[in-house]
Amino acid sequence: MDQEQSNATHTNASPATGDARSKSRPFAEAGRAADECLADEARRAAEQLQAGVEQARSEISRLEQRAREFVRERPVGALLAAVAAGFLVGRVAARRSS
C-alpha cells in the first residue's frame, strides 16, 4: 500500500474505528505499565542475584582460605582425611557399578 492509500484509509476511517482506538488506549497504557513493572521486578531480581553471587564467592574464598590453613597446620591430618574421603568415594562407586 503506498502513502496516499494509507492516508486515505486513515482519513476515511469510520467513527467506530476511532472509537475503538480511543477505547483501546487504556489497555495499551496498562500494558506499558505492566511492562515497566515487570522490568523493575527483573532488575530487582538481578540485583539480588548478583548480591547472592558475590556473597557466595566471598564465602567460598573464606572456606578455601580456612582449608589452606588447616592443611598447613595439620598436613598429616589433611592427608589422612583425603585418603579416607577417597576410600569412601571408591566404595560408593564400586557398589553402584556392581
N, C-alpha and C positions, 0 to 999 in steps of 0.2 A: 504494500500500500504506500503510495507516495505521500508527500507532505500535504498537498491540497486535499486529498481524500481523507487523510487523517483529521485535518482541521474541520472538514465538512462533517465528518462523523461526530466530532465533539460538539460542534455548534448546532447540529441537527438532533442532538440527543433529546430524548423525551424528558418531560419533567419528572417522570418516575425514576429515570436514571440518575438525575441529580439528587432526587430524594433518597435513593438507595445509597448514593455516595455519602451524603450527609449522615445517614443513619449508620453507615459502616465506620465512620471516623472514630467513634468511641471504642470500637473493637480494635481498630488499628492502634490507637493510643494505649489501650490496655495491653496489647501485645508488646508494644515497645517498652512499657513499664515492666512487664513480666521479664522481657529480655534483660533489662537493666538489673532487675532484682536477681536473676539467675547469674548474671555476670559478677555482681557483687558477692554473691554466695560462693562462686567459683574462686574469686580472688581470695576471699577469707579462708576457704579450704586449702588453697595453695600455700598461703602464708602459714597456716597451722601445720601443714605437711612439712614445709621447709623447716619450721622450728623443731618439729619432731625429728627430722633427719639430722639436724645439727646437734640435737641433744643425744641422739643415738651415736653419732660419730664421737662426740665428747666422751660418752660412757665407754665405748669400745676402746678409745685411746687410753682412758684411765685403767681399764681392765688389762690392756696389753702391758702398760707400764707396771702394774702390780705383778703380772705373770713374769715379766723380766726380772723384777726384784726378787721374787721367790726363787727363780732358777739361779740367780747369782748367790743368794744367801744359802740355799739348800740344793746344791747340784745333784747330790746322790738321791735325795727325796724326790726331786723332779724327774730324775731318770727312772726311779722305781715306779712312780706314778704313770709315766709314759709307757713303760713295759706292761704294767697292769692294765692300762686302758687298751693297749694293742692286743693283749691276750683276750680281754672281754669282747672286743670287736671281732676278733678272729673266731671266737666260739659262736657268737651270734651269727656270723656269716656262714660258718660251717653248718649250723643247724638249718638255716634257710635253704642251703643248696642241696641238702640231702632229703 
